[in-house]
Amino acid sequence: MIPLSVPNINGNELKYVSEALGEGWVSTGGPSISKFEDAFMSYSGAEYVTACQSGTAALHLALTDARVGSGDLVVAPAITFIASINPISYVGAEPVFLDCDDSLCIDPVKAEYYLCEECEPRGDGFWYDKTLNKPVKALIAVHLFGNMADMEKLVAICKAHNIILIEDAAEAVGTFYKKGAYAGKMAGTIGDYGVYSFNGNKIITTSGGGMATSPVSGRVRHMRHLASQAKTDEIYYFHDEIGFNYRMTNIQAAIGLAQLEQLETFIKIKQANYNLYRKNGLDLVPFRKNCQANHWFYSYLCPPEGCESGGKLLRDDLIKRLGMLGIHTRPIWGLCHEQPMYITCRAYKIERAYEYYRRVVNLPCSTSLTAADVCLVAEEILSFVKNRVPEYTRLTG
Ligand SMILES: *Cc1c(COP(=O)(O)O)cnc(C)c1O
């Protein structure tokens, strides 16, 4: 059995959790939380962070702090995990779905087209969607599968249109720019807000957990306040607004401390296995060239030829075949704009997302994956594809 993605908890997790339990700090207070926040700040270069319950909670906190609410629009990608989108609804706003570029992240060119052709500036300083008659307040850039969205373009577009830029870096802990305007900058530390997830399937885990960041200290202070029921004092329990129970627990943070110690090792293994898959002849979606990606998830591209035979996707047959061999893979998520709760929302010129939806298969990528596993998976995929699409050799480029 070769799993898709399982956590690796062979470091100091047990030790740190035992220590936390021994000290009696089991809930949302305790020394491990600020230790984890400090360690994460020095790793990521984020100036201010607040640990919280999940990546979803972190996004909810960011949108709430940004005062995005009822009647507002938030531009977001059609290809992402639904947790990137749902918080838009939690605050009463509405998503406008955009296509991806060849990094699988939101397409900045189409974002610019959308704003220039479909929106207009109005007296209150915001750009309004002319059809929906609502202002575009925020854009959520998701760094999909550990890749980096095109932040250079997105920052410029958001600045020019008075849009708050939120980075969903749930999958991109450790990804950074090597070159360009943001050289040395980590995913999540470039926009107005950044959010991370430490769920069990992410590159590092706290069992469940998240982190919210912003370069503006007041924003992070407010998100922390919101996450602890917006309590203004410890004795009389006064609250100055409606908050949430979103704080991370000391036990979660203890796991996170141990995981963070291993993050660079995890990235190295993931990168090596990614390269090995490619060396064995698989066409994997590349990571952005001027970035050092964390290589969290690998996206194999099924050949376009024979993608559909008798209405069936080659992708589905491949996943089924590999499953029979004990190799766990999965397709990309169902596109967000096609989910029943978002089907009436605006989806602007979505094209490439469909193609990737039909062709991407996520391959086993755990850090426990061996070279022999990688070779076996690659061999099985290639023999399946050769059998189904004999004329197919390899995609170029
Ligand atoms: C996992 C994930 C989230 C949500 O994080 P949770 O901690 O599971 O709430 C949000 N966005 C993306 C892209 C994710 O992969």
The ligand as an SDF file (V2000), in Angstrom:
LIG
                    3D

 15 15  0  0  0  0  0  0  0  0999 V2000
   -5.9340   22.8300    3.8810 C   0  0  0  0  0  0  0  0  0  0  0  0
   -6.2860   24.0600    3.1640 C   0  0  0  0  0  0  0  0  0  0  0  0
   -7.0320   25.0820    3.7640 C   0  0  0  0  0  0  0  0  0  0  0  0
   -7.6850   24.9500    5.0910 C   0  0  0  0  0  0  0  0  0  0  0  0
   -6.8770   24.6130    6.1330 O   0  0  0  0  0  0  0  0  0  0  0  0
   -7.5090   23.7930    7.3690 P   0  0  0  0  0  0  0  0  0  0  0  0
   -6.4460   23.8810    8.3940 O   0  0  0  0  0  0  0  0  0  0  0  0
   -7.7790   22.4230    6.8930 O   0  0  0  0  0  0  0  0  0  0  0  0
   -8.7580   24.5230    7.7670 O   0  0  0  0  0  0  0  0  0  0  0  0
   -7.2560   26.2400    3.0470 C   0  0  0  0  0  0  0  0  0  0  0  0
   -6.7900   26.3990    1.8030 N   0  0  0  0  0  0  0  0  0  0  0  0
   -6.0750   25.4410    1.1910 C   0  0  0  0  0  0  0  0  0  0  0  0
   -5.5600   25.7100   -0.1720 C   0  0  0  0  0  0  0  0  0  0  0  0
   -5.8250   24.2360    1.8320 C   0  0  0  0  0  0  0  0  0  0  0  0
   -5.1590   23.2630    1.2060 O   0  0  0  0  0  0  0  0  0  0  0  0
  1  2  1  0
  2  3  1  0
  2 14  2  0
  3  4  1  0
  3 10  2  0
  4  5  1  0
  5  6  1  0
  6  7  2  0
  6  8  1  0
  6  9  1  0
 10 11  1  0
 11 12  2  0
 12 13  1  0
 12 14  1  0
 14 15  1  0
M  END
$$$$
